[in-house]
Amino acid sequence: MQNLDLAGLQNKVLEVAHKAGEKILKIYESDFEIEFKSDTSPLTAADTAAHRCLVEVLSDLEPGFPILSEEDSELPYDERRQWRTYWLVDPLDGTKEFINRNGQFTVNVALIHDHEPVMGVVHVPVQNTTYFAALGEGAFKQVGDEAPMAIRVRKPVPEKLVIVGSRSHQSAAFTEYLERLNGEYELISIGSSLKFCLVAEGVADLYPRLGPTSEWDTAAAHCVVTQAGGHVVDLQGKALRYNTKPSVLNPYFLVYGDESRDWLAYLPEMS
């Protein structure tokens, strides 16, 4: 990666993420229709418009990396397993939140190198807020045209924890995990990769994801968390890795800032 201009690439990704967000907002403010994919997940014109916008620009960026997008994910593993560096994109993360018009959806763009996210951009169109990070460059939050602010996870955690969970996809295992925690906590239910971002900026302390996600859901925000000093680990305590198997589903994972506490110790028994 030493010969790759991550900062220069990031600036271009920030631009196109905002453009994709503008296309999403135009449809968000209209009477859009809802379709359903073969796995019954919802799809709107905003997903498709954002996908096309991102792919058009990312395809032209030098040195030219392949792209894996949620809206064009039917690539055989035999092909993508050859990729050392590639773009991993979720053009509209939180389609259910988009449909419910609660504003909690994001545009996610990550650059993966050797199975790890080395750049991540998470744009929140309704809030005109962007979280971004690159390997060795730190993590930042930018609101509108204001100057980006460096963000860091919260260490040590306060006596009363702040925990984030999915607004649309909470599981029985998640509920049991919370019951096993010692002490008081506040639970914030929020959609999309915003859960990672709240940990990254020190607003929340922990995000246990004990339910299914796909790699494009997590990669961009994963980079933001790690560059903000936090951790994204599977239930064996190992960092999430990308493009290592035919399935694009992630293992269950925990996102946290303060590593001095053993967050894995509260996991329930899961078959």
Secondary structure, 3 states (H helix, E strand, C coil): CCCCCHHHHHHHHHHHHHHHHHHHHHHHCCCCCEEECCCCCEEEHHHHHHHHHHHHHHCCCCCCCCEEECCECCCCHHHHCCCCEEEEEEEEECHHHHHCCCCCCEEEEEEEECCEEEEEEEEECCCCEEEEEECCCEEEEEECCCCCEECCCCCCCCCCEEEEEECCCCCHHHHHHHHHCCCCEEEEEECCCHHHHHHHCCCCCEEEECCCCEHHHHHHHHHHHHHCCCEEEECCCCECCCCCCCCCECCCEEEECCCCCCHHHHCCCCC
